[in-house]
Amino acid sequence: MRSYLVAVAVVLLLCDCVAPGSSEEGKVFELNVTRRYGLGPEKELVGTIRINTENYTEPVDIVYNFCLEHNLTLSKRESILSKICQHLPCHRRRPIVYTKTVHKDNPESSVVGTVRVLEGQEPADVVDAFYKAHDRVLDYFDGNRLKDIADACEAATCTRSSPIVYSRDVIHSGRVVGELYILESDEPAAAVHAFSEKHKLPVQVRKSVLDHACTQLKCKRREIIVPEPLYPREQLQLEITSPKNGTLVLGPTIVFTYEMEVFVTDILKKYKNSKHRIHACFHAKNQLGDIISRNYDPGVACPQDLVGRLHGIPPGDFVLEGWLTDGPDPLQLVTDISSILFTSIDIPNAGGFTSSRNPNHGGTGPPGMKISSLKSRAKQTNMHDVIASMLQAEWPNVAGKIGVQDAYTSALSKMVSTPDIKNDVENVIRAAMHGFHLPLLTMTPADTKWYVATVAHKELRGLKSLNSKRWIADGSVDACVSIESNWHAIFDDYCQTRRPAQTTAEEHKPSSVILSMVRDEEVLKAMPRTAVMVGTSWNSFMSDMTVWDGNHRLVAFYGDGEMNARGLKCGGNAPSSFARKPIRIYIGISPGFEINNEKTGQSLSLFCALMKLDKEQQRAPLDMSEWSRKIVHKKIAKANFGDRE
């Protein structure tokens, strides 16, 4: 068999020629492609490439068809194209491998456009993008799109028959672990599970990724898929020993015990040799499948308590589910999930946090206006803008926490004073510097839409303060109470009596902080007239909204404006000269700001939606709540000093 080398010989002939049946002259570019055998001088003409330079065709398409016809390799095709592009304009380097004219209804109807698939493109994605671009003319769901994808895959190379409908870079531990692709034919939960298993992602990352995907796709399942356990149920399982299945439980707390059952002797030996670090995860689900209480922080830690407790169980029928893990990660399953049914009944006057609010101050205040009145003047923005504004307001305090000596001249300070919210690196750094607000940031639903508007102080009268323990324990102001009511409480308690609001650094009483602003115009002037509020919809009243950032400032601004409008003083202090200046409010809107929203699957324990529930439910450790932190500190104190009671 004779071997040969292929060489390209170029003969450039720009000659006048006449097309058959035409008297009009045109220019034709010709390139002879020859083949040389062995190492000798003999050449054989493979063929001639002709390009009409007036009725122009993209050179890459002509070269592609020529090489396909003569079975020439990709490298030879690129070599030929490089020669041609030295003499003729080339607008692309990849050939069209498939074209189809798409009609509105049938081949006799009007033409919508032409689908063109370039070499290297996935036909399913190109056809899908074409239909989305012409969605006013074409029906995305009438079946023709899928038929056109199938037709394209018969003529061009396809690695899949479904288009990509979602893609996102997934970040874990400060680095991009990979790009998640979800096809139209995929169930998002299954795609996220496969990706997460490949990259060994913890549960909180899996949940965050799935939540984000479900804001853009239809999800039949909104819970993450739990990996298979190390031991199947027939070998080893968790048994819930109390309460028994079908037990009546006096809520709002359920106490449970458990043990491990081993059914195969060899498995017991394997289990002991493996030296598993056994932890136990438990949660309670309602009849809709929503988790209403759990003994673990999502993705962080399942405890090792042999006697467990779940708090905040309202009256009703529930399922208690539990499983053992190798280490604290809830996804490192040792056993399959075991479960029992139980019914919770309420105990009247079960206790819980009580407000120290003076009853004479008048409750939570009026509902205020509907926030829909702000929508016409609100402009849409994003989370980066919100974080930048929050950081500016707290910057001197934050600078001290992160060790920036001069809060106003460092390079970091410039990112705060003049933020570039289009710069991804800056956005990440600002979020990291603002880490003390992390509980708020992590509990923000992924589908939150952000807006910004300018308002007068009186428009905020019904807006509620954050659900914070410091506000509950203050003695004057209170949590989840309107700005107007909190201001009147301060005015009654301190401004009319002229007494100070004493506090310590540990207490950090809100009333003392607010008074320090109202009684000193320079301090109030230094405060940025910005704040953040959140709620479920534009149809909400102001009383349905919660201050997300700027609680102290807003009460002070409102009080300053009210004193100005009514000619009042706080003690001997008159209102500021800028009391009527408008306030810039960032507005976050999402249905997920309601407790136990099915999209987020978590309780937003810092927000006032919890105030709608009973006292025990408020203190349920669904997240790392203040109540659960208090219990942890009690355990530490007991371990160090014994039981002093």
PECORLIN-V868340 format. One record per pair of residues at least 24 apart in sequence whose C-alpha atoms are under 10 Angstrom apart, sorted by the first residue. I is the first residue (numbers start at 1). GAP is how many residues later the second one is. Records with the same first field share a line. If there is no record, write none. Layout:
BEGIN
I = GAP, GAP
END
This chain:
BEGIN
2 = 35, 36
3 = 34, 35, 36
4 = 31, 32, 33, 34, 35, 36
5 = 30, 31, 32, 33, 34
6 = 27, 28, 29, 30, 31, 32, 37, 38, 40, 66, 67, 70
7 = 26, 27, 28, 29, 30, 36, 37, 69, 72, 73
8 = 24, 25, 26, 27, 28, 35, 37, 38, 68, 71, 72, 75
9 = 24, 25, 26, 27, 34, 36, 71, 74
10 = 24, 38, 70, 73, 74
11 = 37
12 = 72, 75
13 = 37
14 = 39
25 = 29
26 = 26, 27, 28, 29
27 = 24, 25, 26, 27, 28
28 = 24, 25, 26, 27, 28
29 = 24, 55, 58, 59
30 = 54
31 = 49, 52, 53
32 = 48
33 = 47
46 = 24, 26
49 = 31, 35
51 = 33, 37
53 = 35, 36
57 = 33
58 = 30, 31, 32, 33, 34, 35, 37, 38
59 = 25, 26, 29, 30, 31, 32, 33, 34, 35, 36
60 = 24, 25, 30, 31, 32, 33, 34, 35, 36
61 = 31, 32, 33, 34, 35, 36, 57
62 = 33, 34
63 = 32
64 = 30, 31, 32, 33, 55
65 = 30, 31, 32
92 = 26
93 = 25, 26
94 = 24, 25, 26, 27
95 = 24, 25
96 = 24, 25
97 = 24, 26, 55, 58, 59, 60
98 = 25, 53, 54, 55, 56, 57, 58, 59
99 = 53, 56, 57
100 = 27, 48, 51, 52
102 = 28, 29, 36, 42, 43, 46
103 = 34, 35
104 = 30, 33, 34, 35
105 = 32, 33, 34, 39
112 = 25, 26
115 = 33, 37
116 = 36
117 = 35, 39
118 = 38
119 = 37, 38
120 = 36, 37, 38
121 = 35, 36, 37
122 = 27, 30, 31, 34, 35, 36, 37, 38, 39, 40, 41, 42
123 = 25, 26, 27, 28, 29, 30, 32, 33, 34, 35, 36, 37, 38, 39, 40
124 = 24, 25, 26, 28, 29, 34, 35, 36, 37, 38, 39, 40
125 = 24, 35, 36, 37, 38, 39, 40, 58
126 = 26, 37
127 = 25, 36
128 = 34, 35, 36, 37
129 = 34, 35, 36
161 = 24
162 = 24
165 = 48, 51, 52
166 = 47, 48, 50, 51
167 = 46
168 = 41, 44, 45
169 = 40
170 = 25, 26, 31, 35, 36, 38, 39
171 = 30, 34, 38
172 = 27, 29, 30, 33
173 = 28, 32
174 = 254
177 = 24
180 = 29, 33
182 = 31, 35
184 = 33
186 = 33
187 = 30, 31, 32, 33, 34
188 = 25, 26, 29, 30, 31, 32, 33, 34, 36
189 = 24, 25, 30, 31, 32, 33, 34, 35, 36
190 = 31, 34, 35
191 = 34
192 = 32, 33
193 = 31, 32, 33, 34
194 = 31, 33
196 = 28, 29, 31
197 = 30
200 = 131
201 = 98, 130
202 = 96, 97, 98, 127, 128, 129, 130
203 = 95, 96, 97, 126, 127, 128, 129
204 = 93, 94, 95, 96, 126
205 = 93, 94
206 = 93
207 = 91, 92, 393, 394
208 = 234, 237, 238, 392
209 = 237
210 = 389, 390
211 = 234, 235, 236, 387, 388, 389, 390
212 = 233, 234, 235, 387, 388
213 = 233, 234
214 = 232, 233, 385
215 = 230, 231, 232, 233, 384
216 = 231
222 = 376, 377, 378, 379
223 = 66, 67, 375, 376, 377, 378
225 = 106
226 = 104, 105, 106, 107, 110, 111
227 = 103, 104, 105, 106, 109
228 = 103, 104, 105, 106, 107, 108
229 = 94, 95, 96, 97, 102, 103, 104, 105, 106, 107, 108
230 = 41, 95, 96, 102, 103, 104, 105, 106
231 = 31, 36, 40, 102, 103, 104, 105
232 = 102, 103, 104
233 = 28, 29, 30, 102, 103, 104, 105
234 = 27, 28, 29, 30, 102
235 = 26, 27, 28, 29, 30, 31, 32, 33, 100
236 = 24, 25, 26, 27, 28, 31, 32, 35, 98, 99, 100
237 = 24, 25, 26, 86, 87, 97, 98, 99, 100, 101
238 = 24, 42, 84, 85, 86, 96, 97, 98, 99, 100, 101
239 = 83, 84, 98, 99, 100, 101
240 = 80, 81, 82, 83, 98, 99, 100
241 = 99
242 = 65, 98
243 = 77, 97, 98, 99
244 = 96, 97, 98
245 = 74, 75, 94, 95, 96, 97, 98
246 = 71, 72, 73, 94, 95, 96, 97
247 = 93, 94, 95, 96, 97
248 = 69, 93, 94, 95, 96, 97
249 = 64, 66, 67, 68, 93, 94, 95, 96, 97
250 = 63, 64, 65, 93, 94, 95, 96, 97
251 = 59, 60, 61, 62, 63, 64, 65, 92, 93, 94, 95, 96, 97, 99, 365
252 = 58, 59, 60, 61, 62, 63, 92, 93, 94, 95, 96, 98, 362, 363, 364, 365, 368
253 = 40, 56, 57, 58, 59, 60, 61, 91, 92, 93, 94, 363, 364, 367
254 = 30, 54, 55, 56, 57, 58, 59, 66, 88, 90
255 = 52, 53, 54, 55, 56
256 = 26, 50, 51, 52, 53, 54, 64
257 = 48, 49, 50, 51, 52
258 = 47, 48, 49, 50, 64, 65
259 = 47, 65
260 = 63, 64, 75
261 = 74
271 = 63
274 = 52
275 = 51
276 = 49, 50, 51, 58
277 = 27, 47, 48, 49, 50, 51, 57
278 = 24, 25, 26, 46, 47, 48, 49, 50, 55, 56
279 = 24, 25, 26, 27, 44, 45, 46, 47, 48, 49, 50, 51, 53, 54, 55
280 = 24, 25, 26, 28, 42, 43, 44, 45, 46, 47, 48, 49, 50, 53, 54, 55
281 = 24, 27, 40, 41, 42, 43, 44, 47, 48, 49, 50, 52, 56
282 = 26, 27, 28, 38, 39, 40, 41, 42, 48, 55, 56, 57
283 = 26, 27, 36, 37, 38, 39, 40, 56, 339
284 = 26, 27, 29, 33, 34, 35, 36, 37, 38, 55, 56, 57, 58
285 = 28, 32, 33, 34, 35, 36, 56
286 = 27, 28, 30, 31, 32, 33, 34
287 = 29, 30, 31, 32
288 = 30, 310
289 = 29, 30, 309
290 = 28, 306, 307, 308, 311, 312
291 = 27, 28, 29, 30, 305, 307, 310, 311, 312, 331
292 = 26, 303, 304, 309, 310, 311, 325, 328, 330
293 = 27, 309, 310, 324, 327, 328, 329, 330
294 = 26, 27, 28, 326, 327, 328, 329
295 = 27, 325, 326, 327, 328
296 = 32, 33, 34, 325, 326, 327, 328
297 = 31, 32, 33, 324, 325, 326, 327
298 = 31, 32, 33, 304, 324, 325, 326
299 = 29, 30, 31, 32
300 = 28, 29, 30, 31
301 = 26, 27, 28, 29
302 = 24, 25, 26, 27, 28, 29
303 = 24, 25, 26, 27
304 = 24
310 = 310, 311, 312
311 = 305, 306, 307, 308, 309, 310, 311
312 = 301, 302, 303, 304, 305, 306, 307, 308, 309, 310
313 = 30, 31, 32, 33, 301, 303, 304, 307
314 = 29, 30, 31, 32, 33, 299, 300, 302, 303
315 = 28, 29, 30, 31, 32
316 = 26, 27, 28, 29, 30
317 = 24, 25, 26, 27, 28
318 = 24, 25, 26
319 = 24
349 = 265, 266, 267
350 = 264, 265, 266
351 = 263, 264, 265
352 = 262, 263, 264, 265, 266, 267, 275
353 = 116, 119, 120, 262, 263, 265, 266, 274
354 = 118, 119, 261
355 = 114, 116, 117, 118, 119, 120, 122, 123, 124
356 = 115, 116, 117, 118, 119, 120, 121, 122
357 = 114, 115, 116, 117, 118, 119, 120, 121, 122, 124, 129, 132
358 = 117, 118, 119, 120, 131, 135
360 = 129
361 = 115, 116, 124, 125, 126, 127, 128, 129, 131, 132
362 = 119, 123, 124, 126, 127
363 = 115, 118, 119, 122, 123
364 = 98, 99, 100, 114, 115, 116, 117, 118, 119, 120, 121, 122, 179
365 = 96, 97, 98, 99, 116, 117, 118, 119, 120, 121, 178
366 = 95, 96, 97, 115, 116, 117, 118, 119, 175, 176, 177
367 = 94, 95, 96, 97, 115, 173, 174, 175, 176, 177, 178
368 = 90, 91, 92, 93, 94, 95, 114, 116, 172, 173, 174, 175, 176
369 = 89, 90, 91, 92, 93, 94, 171, 172, 173, 174
370 = 89, 92, 168, 169, 170, 171, 172, 173, 174
371 = 88, 89, 164, 166, 167, 168, 169, 170, 171, 172, 173, 174, 216
372 = 165, 166, 167, 168, 169, 170
373 = 86, 165, 166, 168
374 = 77, 78, 79, 80, 81, 85, 164, 213
375 = 76, 77, 78, 163, 212
376 = 77
377 = 74, 75, 76, 77, 78
378 = 72, 73, 74, 75, 76, 77, 207, 208, 209
379 = 71, 72, 73, 74, 75, 207, 208
380 = 69, 70, 71, 72, 73, 206, 207, 208
381 = 68, 69, 70, 71, 205, 206, 207
382 = 39, 66, 67, 68, 69, 70, 204, 206
383 = 38, 44, 48, 58, 65, 66, 67, 68, 203, 205
384 = 35, 36, 37, 38, 39, 40, 42, 43, 44, 46, 47, 66
385 = 34, 35, 36, 37, 42, 65, 66, 67, 201
386 = 35, 64, 65, 66, 145, 146, 163, 199, 200, 201, 202
387 = 29, 34, 40, 43, 44, 47, 50, 54, 145, 162
388 = 27, 28, 29, 30, 31, 32, 33, 38, 39, 42, 43, 46
389 = 27, 28, 30, 139, 141, 142, 143, 160, 195, 197
390 = 26, 40, 41, 44, 47, 138, 140, 141, 142, 158, 159, 160, 196
391 = 24, 25, 26, 39, 40, 42, 43, 44, 46
392 = 24, 25, 26, 27, 38, 42, 135, 136, 138
393 = 24, 133, 134, 135, 136, 137, 138, 156, 157, 160
394 = 40, 133, 134, 155, 156
395 = 38, 39
398 = 35, 36, 37, 38
399 = 34, 35
401 = 32, 33, 35
402 = 31, 32, 33
437 = 111, 112
439 = 165, 166, 167, 184, 185, 186
440 = 108, 109, 164, 165, 166, 167
441 = 107
442 = 162
443 = 149, 150, 157, 159, 160, 161, 162, 163, 164, 180
444 = 90, 144, 146, 148, 149, 156, 160
445 = 143, 144, 145, 146, 147, 148, 149, 152, 154, 155, 156, 157, 159
446 = 144, 146, 153, 154
447 = 141, 142, 143, 144, 145, 152, 153
448 = 86, 87, 88, 139, 140, 141, 142, 143, 144, 145
449 = 85, 88, 138, 139, 140, 141
450 = 82, 83, 84, 136, 137, 138, 139, 140
451 = 81, 134, 135, 136, 137, 138
452 = 78, 79, 80, 132, 133, 134, 135, 136
453 = 129, 130, 131, 132, 133, 134
454 = 75, 76, 127, 128, 129, 130, 131, 132
455 = 126, 127, 128, 129, 130
456 = 101, 102, 105, 123, 124, 125, 126, 127, 128, 129
457 = 97, 98, 99, 100, 101, 102, 103, 104, 105, 122, 123, 124, 125, 126
458 = 25, 26, 99, 100, 101, 103, 104, 107, 122, 124
459 = 83, 99
460 = 24, 82, 83, 85, 94, 95, 98, 123, 125
461 = 24, 25, 26, 81, 82, 93, 94, 97
462 = 79, 80, 81, 82, 83, 84
463 = 70, 71, 78, 79, 80, 81, 82, 83, 84, 88, 91, 92
464 = 69, 78, 79, 80, 81, 82, 83, 84, 87, 143, 144
465 = 68, 78, 80, 81, 82, 83, 84, 85, 86, 87, 89, 90, 142, 143
466 = 67, 79, 80, 81, 82, 83, 84, 85, 140, 141, 142
467 = 79, 80, 81, 138, 139, 140, 141, 142, 143, 144, 151
468 = 137, 138, 139, 140, 158
469 = 137, 157, 158
470 = 37, 38, 39, 40, 41
471 = 37, 38, 39, 40, 80
472 = 38
473 = 34, 36, 37
474 = 27, 29, 33, 34, 35, 36, 37, 38
475 = 34, 35, 36
476 = 25, 33, 34, 35, 36
477 = 32, 33, 34, 37, 78
478 = 32, 33
479 = 72, 128, 129, 132
480 = 63, 64, 65, 66, 67, 126, 127, 128, 129, 130, 131
481 = 62, 65, 127
482 = 60, 61, 62, 63, 64, 65, 73
483 = 60, 64, 68, 69, 71, 72, 73, 74, 75, 76
484 = 70, 71, 74, 75, 78
485 = 70
486 = 25, 69, 70, 72, 73
487 = 24, 27, 28, 67, 68, 69, 70, 71, 72, 73, 75
488 = 67, 71, 74
490 = 24, 25, 65, 66, 69, 80
491 = 24, 68, 72, 78, 79, 80
492 = 78
494 = 76, 77
495 = 24, 73, 74, 75, 76, 77, 78
496 = 72, 73, 74, 75, 76
497 = 73, 74
498 = 72, 73, 74, 75
499 = 72
510 = 41, 42, 45
511 = 41, 44, 45
512 = 40
513 = 39, 40, 43
514 = 37, 38, 39, 40, 41, 42, 43, 45
515 = 37, 40, 41, 44, 55
516 = 40
517 = 35, 36, 38, 39, 40, 43
518 = 35, 37, 38, 39, 40, 41, 42, 51, 52, 55, 56, 57, 58
519 = 37, 41, 50, 51, 52, 53, 54, 55, 56, 57
520 = 53, 54, 55, 56
521 = 39, 52, 53, 54, 55, 56, 57, 58
522 = 54
524 = 29, 32, 33, 36, 52, 54, 55
525 = 51, 52, 53, 54
527 = 26, 29, 30
528 = 25, 55, 56
529 = 24, 25, 28, 52, 53, 54, 55, 56
530 = 24, 52, 53, 54, 55, 56
531 = 52, 53, 54, 55, 56
532 = 52, 53, 54, 55, 56
533 = 52, 53, 54, 55, 56
534 = 52, 53, 54, 55, 56, 59, 73
535 = 52, 53, 54, 55, 56, 57, 58, 59, 72, 73, 74
536 = 52, 53, 54, 55, 56, 57, 58
537 = 51, 52, 53, 54, 56
538 = 49, 50, 51, 52
540 = 49
544 = 64, 65
545 = 42, 43, 44, 48, 62, 63, 64
546 = 41, 42, 47, 60, 61, 62, 63
547 = 38, 39, 40, 60, 61
548 = 38, 39, 40, 58, 59
549 = 36, 37
550 = 35
554 = 29
557 = 24, 25, 26
558 = 25
596 = 26
END
